[in-house]
């Protein structure tokens, strides 16, 4: 199902994981890319907006996990990812099986397709169009958030999730380092401009007072 969050920002609910589309000053930007079985529902929801995969100009990946990179081989456009996770997204490096998170990523690696487009790494403070990159490690070492004050939205991946109307931190079971998760939430909350939409990888995104939601969570940690 495709839902308009704000002007020029849409939410794709892809069977338990979210992807988003933003028109950033005429540039069609996909944020995260679902699982390998998301191709058809994602194509269908793009068509509802009048787009096909070939219309996507760039993909912003919040982190390397099978449910966020699963359709990158269907999209011939530049892919951006955090500097630590980018080699994993590109298929140039395999996850470290010695860590809990890396072990689960290693098991899922055969199902993570190599992107059709080039993979470019981004770091804290870099910009892509109207988006500013924030390095938010914890869920994965290279996790990043993409914040656009112009569009009034923060795409925060799996740093947080929505559960029964509440915002919660990425849990221990699926995170590389929960201490870093808490630190990243607190740091991002302190830096976040007054954006309306807070768009996470799992759960229902908030389209009003998103910055307040994140700051409230940071205050509870």
Order of alpha helices (4+ residues) and beta strands (2+ residues): beta-beta-beta-beta-alpha-beta-alpha-beta-alpha-alpha-beta-beta-beta-beta-beta-beta-beta-alpha-beta-alpha
